[in-house]
């Protein structure tokens, strides 16, 4: 049985309280690391993480040869024996120092990607999981172990799994509690919209899109999809969120091709294209204020794709209360932007203007008084005449 994020978080706490070791199983990028980080924060625990798939045999425990004559033991029948000592990794040393400095604070040691480590590494960690000991080093009492694994074909429900894993020893499987985490849009969105450091964890463009399209949070690869090599995961959406905030910082919303490439590089072709279309609607490259006042607005507008250009102009029309086209400067800028649109885009905007109550009448009333308004009105007339000629032909 699989668990939602919140249910799995609660289950991990129960397992830890019972004195057992939880093993969180889930697809890559589904949120296992985030869950453990949230758990540590909730419990006020110090978190240490070791990615087992990156560990080589001897990385955690390194035999140290005798350095003095006192390190040798003389025997009557077996000669001189070396009493080999051990050196330990920085993580273990830091953990021991933390335990000594804060004896009452819980420590969580997260062994991520446990079953993607080699058999030799897993064997080295055997006593850690089973006996809370690595050679001569015993873990401090306040250390709690949590394992995470990717599913493999030997696990029920994951017979079609394609991860390159090394199935764990049966003794470890028997001594830990397996909890299966599934991608749950509702729980993830609760986590993503919560504020940290004064802003939501995940950019609102991502969360609003996923609220409307929850199935795109995680898409399992299947043989029928064209981009099976890359699919969206919660971790991928986190990367997308960071990229969007950088795009906003650099004001690059108008560079849709570049942004689409980044989205596809994280989410795959299908979902990446869909989200790029959503962004084009929500952030078309220029705000209304920028469209009317920014010195480089015409240049930026010219680089936008036609759908973005039309969206910007529609936003300007929707903001007539604050940015009336009867104003000379506004009329001049709007005419400049409209002239850059392709013919079908020009007609769509002209039609939208005709649908607005009294707008064309207000412009007509200003033709003799304001040359800039007269120029805009003449452009709209040409667009209308061109469209009429096309319909006649």
Secondary structure, DSSP 8 states (H G I E B T S, - for coil): -EE-HHHHHHHHHHHHHTT-EEEEE--TTSSHHHHHHHHHHHHT-EEEEEEGGG--TTSSEEEE---SGGGEEE-SSS-EEE--EEEE-HHHHHHHHHHHH-TTS-EEEEEETGGGS-HHHHHHTHHHHHHSEETTEE--TTEEEEEEE---TTSTT-TT---------HHHHHHEEEEEE---HHHHHHHHHSEETTEESS-HHHHHHHHH-GGGS-----TT-TTTT----HHHHHHHHHHHHHHHHTT-TT-HHHHHHHHHHHH-HHHHHHHHHHHHHH--S--HHHHHH-TTHHHHHHTS-HHHHHHHHHHHHTTTTTS-TTSHHHHHHHHHHHHHS-HHHHHHHHHHHHHSTTHHHHHHHHTTT-HHHHHHHHHHHHHHHHHHHHHH-
